[in-house]
Amino acid sequence: MSAASTHSALSPPSRVLLGPGPSLVHPRVLQAMTAPIISHLDPIFLSIMDEIQERLRWLFHTSNPFTIAISGTGSAAMEAAVVNLIEPGDTVIVGVNGVFGGRLAQMIERCGGTALRLEFPWGHIIPPEAIEHALNRHHPIKAVALVHAETSTGAWQPLEDIGPLCHAHDALLLVDAVTSLGGMPVKVDEWGIDACYSATQKCLSCPPGLAPLTFSERAMAAIANRKTPCQSWYLDSSLLAAYWSERTRTYHHTAPISMAYALREALQIIYEEGLSPRYARHRRNQQALVAGLNVLGFRLLPSPEQALPSLTCVSLPTGWDDKSLRRLLLEEFNIDIGGGLGPLAGQVWRIGLMGESSRLEHVLHLLGALEVLAHRLGLSQHRQGDALQAALSTYTHPPSYPGNSTHTSCHS
Ligand SMILES: *Cc1c(COP(=O)(O)O)cnc(C)c1O
């Protein structure tokens, strides 16, 4: 028998994706990906790139001309930010309170830079005073690098006051907004962020494969003043700018055409919902989730006021076995959530309510599944239904559901 005749049709299940990404993708976005492929230099494709840039500026709250989508996932945009700004001899202050701060520090060192790690316990933020103290002690500092939404711990790093602090010390501010962009405000211009990146598969609810990136004029000037060429050819912002710029449009690499269609549609859906309603929806559903989890004995890792709307990291109550319960959630209830990374492996769960995944019905689905499992396995003394009721009680108004179709863009 030939391999072809035994090959079964592709049929991945429609999981309820409530992990740290990828998030659920709207059917309109999947539909967009089936459109015909055109050339990456076709005038129609170039106008799609313009539309993506314009919408990304809107989402990042910026007027930065250099606002593009890197071909690759969030780590590629992280690498693009680091490799363009940092060269041998540069010193960077890096907030490390989870996996992604650590990854940033490693990338900085691979570029020949020195990473001054400001280490704080996982689940905590990097206090602005600690950043100020480090800026006062070391000179010169090329940049301060911070993770806005630390997906490994669910901690929400405040950024409002950091930009002016960095600029007073002639340092750039580099921000990882992978799990925040599209789920909570990321105000690049107002907060004085010089380099900011994200990814499509978290709060933008698009498949993984593109990664938004924006550089301020200050960042562009630092790049123009480099002593050495950017060590990455693929991620060199000057070469990328020549392709993304309306004036030049020089071929650099072949853009992932279908992913650009998907991102354009995902951004359109966000635009139709509006930013304030979208941020409020993420916050509301997270509060409902946390209220229900509390009933079951889970505890938030970060303090409640520092907890992200898009990613809830909770410690497991005693007696709950991480792996076997996540397997039951997946196999019996079709729900995918994330376990802990590094030192938190086996200790915590990471529940993502990002973009399309952030809906009350998903919160209730997960809590209902956990109530059933808790009862079956004798893990909790609570009355069945209490966790669902606690979640529902956080809504001051009865939650509204989007019509009778899943194809609308305004979700509860
Ligand atoms: C997911 C994530 C990344 C990496 O993104 P990939 O798309 O997995 O490469 C970087 N930073 C943070 C904070 C993330 O959550």
The ligand as an SDF file (V2000), in Angstrom:
LIG
                    3D

 15 15  0  0  0  0  0  0  0  0999 V2000
    4.4150   33.8280   24.1190 C   0  0  0  0  0  0  0  0  0  0  0  0
    5.3870   34.8430   24.5840 C   0  0  0  0  0  0  0  0  0  0  0  0
    6.5930   35.1090   23.8980 C   0  0  0  0  0  0  0  0  0  0  0  0
    7.0980   34.2690   22.7690 C   0  0  0  0  0  0  0  0  0  0  0  0
    6.2520   34.2130   21.7350 O   0  0  0  0  0  0  0  0  0  0  0  0
    6.2730   32.9830   20.7010 P   0  0  0  0  0  0  0  0  0  0  0  0
    5.1850   33.4020   19.7860 O   0  0  0  0  0  0  0  0  0  0  0  0
    5.9850   31.7540   21.4870 O   0  0  0  0  0  0  0  0  0  0  0  0
    7.5970   32.9600   20.0430 O   0  0  0  0  0  0  0  0  0  0  0  0
    7.3730   36.1550   24.3440 C   0  0  0  0  0  0  0  0  0  0  0  0
    7.0350   36.8830   25.4090 N   0  0  0  0  0  0  0  0  0  0  0  0
    5.9120   36.6380   26.1160 C   0  0  0  0  0  0  0  0  0  0  0  0
    5.6000   37.4850   27.2990 C   0  0  0  0  0  0  0  0  0  0  0  0
    5.0630   35.6130   25.7140 C   0  0  0  0  0  0  0  0  0  0  0  0
    3.9440   35.3690   26.4050 O   0  0  0  0  0  0  0  0  0  0  0  0
  1  2  1  0
  2  3  1  0
  2 14  2  0
  3  4  1  0
  3 10  2  0
  4  5  1  0
  5  6  1  0
  6  7  2  0
  6  8  1  0
  6  9  1  0
 10 11  1  0
 11 12  2  0
 12 13  1  0
 12 14  1  0
 14 15  1  0
M  END
$$$$
